[in-house]
Structure formats: structure tokens, C-alpha cells
Amino acid sequence: MLATDKIRADFPIFKRQINGHPLIYLDNAATSQKPQVVINALVDFYQNHNANVHRGIHTLGDEATQLYQAARANLARFIGASDPNEIVFVRNTTEAINLVAFSWGLAHLKPDDEIIVTELEHHSNLLPWQRLCRQTGAKLLHLPLDNNGDLAFSYLKSLVGQRVKLVAFSHVSNVLGTIIDIQHLARDLKHSAPHVCLLADGAQSTPHLPIHVKDLHVDFFCFSGHKMLGPMGIGVLWAKKAILETMEPFLVGGGMISQVKPDSAEWADLPDRFEAGTPNVAGAIGLSVASDYLQQHGLQNIRDHEQDLTTYALQRFVEMEKQGLVTLYGLRDPNKRAAIFTFNLTGVHAHDVAQILDRECGIAVRSGHHCNQPLMEKLDVPATVRASFYLYNTRDEIDALINGLHLVRKVFKLT
Ligand code: C6P
């Protein structure tokens, strides 16, 4: 079990009051809070080591470069990659997927080829493929959700023919919390259709589940630092070295060349060729420290803690659902879902629920379409409320949320 009291003491933001109440932060799927060690790492870099990387022949330049490369090696270990050069630093998951669409997609897709995405995808794992299809004449196919809110995997095999070049899917849905068994799915796909490339969007899984990319049987995996206790503006694209080596750079400019002539240029080795311009050095260092913090507590322990919260929250939501007070979306099996709860309170708009929870209880939740408008359409709602949990959240905070929802009903004179 996690010692949540001790963990919470590591996060200075939990000293804050919000509208006269202690902060209850349940918007972790949007971004996580930062422990003091990560904040210290950022300050330490700028206070003591600040210089550009790979450029200066001076002490600070060397220190910054060493810290940056050590962060890369540490993150490679964190996700079980075999080589630090398979770690490309990007700004976030969105940039990682755009990089793959541009650098790999434009080179591999032809008219009438096919890309499969699922009906769960965040816009960041949909729009780059929509654009790639427009640019190349390829077609986008959608793997539907079944009536239980799970993906219709049995249907996937019938979709995957010779024309399919890529299957791109979220490891964990940011709306329904569904966990996709990628290991199983990818192993099956690689067996039946070895020509298909697989991309997993790990934005919502890497912060919460043990990840070993080599065991996942995917070709591309990406995640954002800010959702896993790290700074904003830093993320990772992982891909097998053999694939990265065949790809053209996404951005071109400083820091990614081996030689430049007035009319031509040759690219640097991996991973520099994908990191044009001055990188977010402090961000990479902060993310590495965040990954150490998570490992110190143990990703499996974090998963177990969140599964306990999921079981309890499901119980509390189902009580309200039975009274017709809420509609809860997504699977009911805590083994198959992450601690992300998307719901609507009967008779109250999602934005009003979020605003009143904040104003009256100091509870932060997200409301809206969660960057997933096609899924909202499928659920036949304009917006939902979403409460998402992390290692520092507690059962007491779930009770506070449920009490808050009853208070919202009072404010709207529904009781
Ligand atoms: N979802 C949410 O509130 P960025 O913004 O690039 O760090 O992450 C994009 C992204 C990609 N895939 C999934 C599954 C995601 O959940 C997100 C980010 C946040 O749900 C912000 S919209």
C-alpha cells in the first residue's frame, strides 16, 4: 500500500486552499501535480548548470550535456528500452504522434493504403492520421466500441488486410479509462499481419502502469512528462532503432546535422536528428527525476493503489446511478480500467458541476469534451464531467467528491 500522507507531503501544492477549502485535485488525466524533488531539479539546473547542450566547449556546456544524456538513459531504463538512442525528446505526446505521421507516415503511405484508429482516440491520435490520409490518399478506418464501452477486438482482425499499414491506439482511454491489453493485441496483430506498424499512445498509461516497451510488441510508443509528475513541455517518442534510422527528420535546423553545405545537408545520428533546435534540457532532467520518484514508490504499487480507488469510486458512483442521479460511462471491471471516471449528473450541465465543485468544495475536475469530440458524439452527450486520480489521492477524496455532487444537486434545487 502507498503511504499517501507521506506522498502528499512531497507536493507543495497540497498546502494550498482553493476557495477556502483544502485542494482536492482530481484532474490528473489533464496534468499531474509536481513533487518538490522535480521542482528542485528545475531550479538546480537553471541555478547551477544552465548552458546549451552539444554546443559549447566549456564546463557548464559539458555539465548540461551530461545531465541531458543521463536523463535520456534513465528514461530508457524506465520504459525498458534497449538503447538510450531510441528515446527522442519531444514537447509532448501530440508532437510525438505528429512526428511519426510526418516522418514515417509520409514515406510509407500511398493512395488506398489504410490506417486503423479506435473510437476511443484523443484528438492527438486522430488528427495527425486524418491529415496524413488527406495528404497521401490513404483511408482512415475506425475500430468501434462495443455496447459495453470496450473495443470490438474480434472485429479488428477482419479490418486488418494487406492495405493496412498502421494501427494507432491509446493504451489507456483519457475519457473512459479503458485499459487496452496492448501486449495481447499487438502480439496477435504482429503474428497475423507482420507488415502492419503499431503505435501506442501511452499518455494515460505511462504515469500509472509499469511499462516495458520491448514486451509490448509495438513499433512506436509515446508519452508526456507533465502527466507523470514531470514538467510541462517535455515528452518522449520511443521507437525501435531500426525504424528510427530509416526516418527523415520532422524539423530541420540547428543541432540535428552532421554536415551542411550551401545547398544540402546530412543528418546527425540518432536521436539528435529528431531534436532540431535547443531542447528542453531542464524539462528532460525534471522528467528523469519524476520517473525516479515514481519508481521509488513502485509502478505496480501505484497501479494497486489506483485500482483500490477505482473499486471504491465505482461502488460510490453505482450507488448514485441506482438512484438515477448520475450516468457513469465506461467499463465496470476495475481490472480493465484506470482511475478515470467520466459521468454526468442528472439535470445539471457538466460545466456547472465542475464550477460548483471548485467554488464550494475546492475540488478540481475537468468538464467538456476532453479533446475527444467523436467519442462524445458516440455517447450522445455534448460534455461530461471527469474525475481522474493519482498516487496522492485517497478514498476520503472520493467521499468528498460524492458529497460535492449532492451539494451541486442542492444548489440546483434537485433535492
Ligand atoms: N489529454 C486530458 O485532459 P499532450 O497534450 O500532448 O501532453 O497529450 C495529448 C494526449 C494524447 N493522448 C491521450 C490519451 C491524452 O489523454 C492526451 C492528453 C489531456 O485528457 C489533455 S487534453
Residues whose N, C-alpha, C, O or C-beta is under 5 A from the ligand:
A	BS01	C6P	A29 A30 N92 T93 T94 H122 S124 S170 V172 N174 D201 A203 Q204 S224 H370 C371
